[in-house]
């Protein structure tokens, strides 16, 4: 009989502005995570727990009953840096600290709140884990942007979508987390994927970025966080990534500058 695998998956729901694409994406994410957990319930060797973390001063966003609400976040990136426009972006370390203290899982997962899951997501993740991957990333597919409601989720599942190079789904052994160096990096802007990857890859015995799996999807490909107005947030994360990479390069390297995460260092030299 296969050893039981425990997975803990956290997301950070936010109060979305009326013009934000998250107003559409978040409920779809919640529903597809719930469906994937239910689907995984058919496997007796797999235990999946879903976690959601919000700010203490926000109203509770409706979630399926399968989610566990954690203790609240108390700070954001504007508490640790100065920016031209105020954006209440959560620190990835705070999110992951909360997940680490909340679970006793074998593996932890973080995904962006606009990343929806295929029903078989957790089952396939468990099968990858059984192939001795102790840290891995699954790149999303981008489906057309015309979808608007939960009722259309079966049609979204049926979309093949297009390959996307970005990193937004991170799975790793929980025991690695105390060695992570996430600094004051925040979600919701550029460089956050590089920072998480730069922590995962050096600690893993077997690491991989899966680029061709139809496991997760994102509706459309708008990138509002790439506007010049918010470029200082990306620069903040870039500096946090530099500090992490240089420290890990000393501790676990020297890294191959053509591979991951070593090639990120080329941005600084």
Protein Blocks (a to p, Z undefined) as FASTA:
>chain_A
ZZddddddddddddddfklmklmmmmmmmmmmmmmmmmmmmpmkbccdddddddfkbccd
dddfkbccddddfbdfklmcccfbdcddddfklmmmmmmmmpccfbdcdddfkbccdfkl
mmmmmmmmmnopabdcdddddddfkbfbfklmmmmmmpnbjadfbdcbdcddfklmmmpc
ekjadehiehklmmmmmmmmmmpmbdcddfkbcfbccehjbdfklpmklmmmmmmmmmmm
mmmmmmmmmmmmccdfkbcfklmmmmmZZ
